[in-house]
């Protein structure tokens, strides 16, 4: 047996070495991807945001001062927040109603879920062109209005309404799916218990159903708020230059004006807002999970 002990020790050493190599491989690849495609670009953007636009490009805070003091940029940020909050509220409300209806008021759940996911199979820009045809002066909506009210249609293109309609259409599936998953995991016995204790449908919804599905609502809110706040294509195609949002200003400063430091500063502000939202969402998600876990004890 002693003659094999040497080889057994060698095999154990090889296994330990192989485990370390595998661990480095598993951890190293995602870390490298994160470093190359997120950390380094983010560092370069933040560094660029503190530089002057003109040579010799010394470090300065003028870009951030301009963003928060000049009226045009303040108005853009406020309008972006306004559109984002309205879009998120409408999308979450419609998504909740849609998800709830699919689960409790329909027998064709799979078909309806397929209908929710189906728009993702069509290119984003193609869907925006479809809405242009619907919202323009000689589009479908104005044609229906002219038939019903006999009025001269003015069109919805290049208005805040058009931007909101486009956002709601684009992001509705993103809010519906997580809310659907949270409602589907709801324990119906809790609702029955609330009814037995004398709670009506409305009180049962606000005291049992909604609190138990907050995780889906929070996930849907994050999935809608973040891309809306930094959106470029939808406001550009449906809102035009009279309804500027942060994403449009960043694109203009980078590609047309050539003021890269100012664009980087706006991108940094956008990133900070998004990260803050993720932290808040994570906090409330953990709070919800802790509350649910505690209720099971």
N, C-alpha and C positions, 0 to 999 in steps of 0.2 A: 504493500500500500504506500510505503514511503517513496517508492520510485515515481508514483504519480502525483505526490504532493506538490512537487515543483510546478508541474503543468497546471494543476488546479489553482495554485496561487497566481500563475500567469493569466489564467482565464478570468479570475476575479479582478485583477488589476486592469485587464482589457475592458471588462464590463464597466468598471467605475470610470475609466477614461472615455468609453463610448457614451455613458450617461451624461458626462460633462459636455462632450461634443454635441450630443443631441440637444441638450439644454441651451447651449450657445447658439445652435442653429435655429431652434424654435423662437428664442427671444431676439436673436440678432436680426433676422429678416424683417419682422415688423418694425423693430426699432430703426433699422436703416431706412425703410420706406418712410416712416414718420419723420426722421431727421431730414431726408432729402426733399420730401414733398410738402412738409408742413413747417417744421421748426426753422430751417434755414430760410425759406421764403418769407416766413413771418418776421424773422429777425431783420432781413433785408428791407422789408416794407416799413417796419418801425424805424429803422435807421434812416431810411430815405425821407420819412415824414418829418424829421428834425433838420433837414438840410434846406438851404435857400435855393430858390429856383434859378437864380443867376449865378455865374461864376463869381468868386471862387468857391461857392457852395459851402459856406460856413454853417455851423450848427446854430439853429434858431428855433424859437417857439412861435414864430409869426404865422405858420400854417394853422396851428391850433387856435391861435388868437383870431384869425380870420374866420374860421369855421364857426366859432361861438359868438362872434361880435358883428360880422357883416350880415346885413339883413337878408341877402339873397340865400346864403347858406343856412341861416337859421330857419328861414321859411321852408327851405327844402327838407330839412330834418323834421320840422314840425308837420309838414304835409305828409312826409313818409310815415311818421308815427301815426298820424290820423288814419291814413289809408290802411296801414298794417293792423291797427287795433280794430277798425270796422270790419276789415276782411276776416280777421281771426274770429271775432265774435259771431259774424254771420255764418262762417264756415263751420265752426264748432256746433252752433245751434242746429243748422241743417244736417250736419253729420250725425249728431245725436239722434235727431228725429228719424233720419233715414235708417241708421243702424238699429234703433229700437223697433221700427216698423218691420224691418226685414226679419227680425227674430220672433216677434210676438204676433204680427198680423199677416204673415205670408207663409205659404207652404212651399214656395219655390225659392228657398234660401240660396241654393247654389247658383241658380240662374240670375238672381238679383245681384249677388256678389260679383258674378261675372260681368254684369252690366256696369257695376261700379268700377271694376278694374279695366274694362275695355278701353276707355280713353287713353290709358297709358300705352296702348299699342300703336297709337297715332303720334306722329312727330309733333313736338310742342309748337313749332312755328306754323305748321299746317293748321293746327287747331286755332291759332290766333288769326290766321287768314280767313278761316271759316267765320269767326266772330266779326271780323271786319265786314264781310259780306252781309252779315245779319244786322249789324248796328249802323251801317252807313245810311245816307239819306234815302237811297232807293232800295234799302234792304228790307228784310222780312218784317221787322218790328214796325218800321214806319209805314209799311204797306198795310199792316193790320190796323194801325192807328188811323190811317186815312179812311179805311172802310168803316170803322166804328164811330169815329168822331168827325169825319169829313173836314179835317183840319190839314193845313199845309205842314207836312212833316219837316222837322228841322234836323233830325239825325242825332244819334248819340255818340258818334265818333269824336275823339279828342275831348272827352269830358271825364270828370271824376267817376261818373256812373259807369262809363265804359270800362275804365280800369278796374273798378270794383267787381263788375260782372265777370271780366276775364279772370281775375284772381279767384273768385268764388268757384268758377267752373274748373279751373286748373287744380286747386288744392282740396276740393271737396272729397275726392277719394282718399287723400292722405289723412284726413281727419276721421273719415268713416271707418276705416279698417281697424285702428287701435281701439276706438270706442266700441265697435262691434265685438272685438275680442274681450273687452272688459265686461260688457253686458252679458255676453254668452257665458262667462265664468261666474256670473252672479248666482248666489244660492237662493232659489225661489222660495225655500222654506222661510226665509227672513221676511219676504213680502207677505206670505200667508200668516205669519205670526203677527205682523203689523195690522193686517186686516182683522184678525181675531181680537186684537186689543182695541179695535174701534177706529183705526186710522182709515181715512178715505183714500181714494186713488191719488189725489194731489199730495196729501201729506205723506203717504207711503213713498211716493216718488222722491220728495225732497228730503225725507229722513232716512230712507233705506236705499233706494236705487241709486240716486245721484252720489251720495257719499261713498258707496261701495264701488263706483265706477270712475272715481276721480283720477285714477292712474291713467286710464284711457283718454280722459279729457285733457290731462296735463301733457301726455305724449302727443296728442293731436294738436294742442296749442303750440308746442315747440316746433312740430313739423310744419306748421302753417306760418307762424310768426317769423321764423328765421329766413326762409327763402323769400317771403314777401318783402321783408325789410330791405333786403339786398337785391331785389329783382331789377332787371334791366329790360328784358324783351317785351314783357306785357305792357308796362307803362310807355315804352317807346312806340309800340305799334298801335296801341289803343288810346293813349293819352296825349301823345305828341309833345312838342316842346313847351306847351303852356302848362303842363302838369308834371314838372320835374320831380324825380325821386332820387334818393342818394345814389343808387346804382347808375342812373343816367348821368349824374354829375361826375362820378368817378370815371366813367367811360369817356366823357367829353374832355375832362382834364388830361387824361392819359393820351388819347388818340387824336384829339383835335387841337386843343390848346397847347398841349405839350408840357403842362405844369405837373410833372410827376410827383414832386414833393407834396403838393397840396392834395393830389389824388391819393397818395399813400397815407396822408394824415386822415382823410375821410375814411379810407379803408380801415385804418387802425381804430378809429372811433366806432365804426360799424362792427369790427371784431370784438371790441370791449363790450358793446351792448349785447351782442349775441352770447358771449361767454357769461355775462352777468345773468342773462335769461336762463342759460343752461344750469348755472349754479342754483338759481332760485327754483327752477323746475325740479332739479335733482333733490333739493331740500324737501320740497313738498311731496315728491314721490316717495322719499324715504319715510316721511311723516305718515303718509297714507299707508304704506306697507307696514310700518310699525303699529299703526292703529288697528289694521286688519289682523296682524299677527297677534296683537295683544287681546283682541276680541275672541280669539280661538282658544285662549287658555282657560 
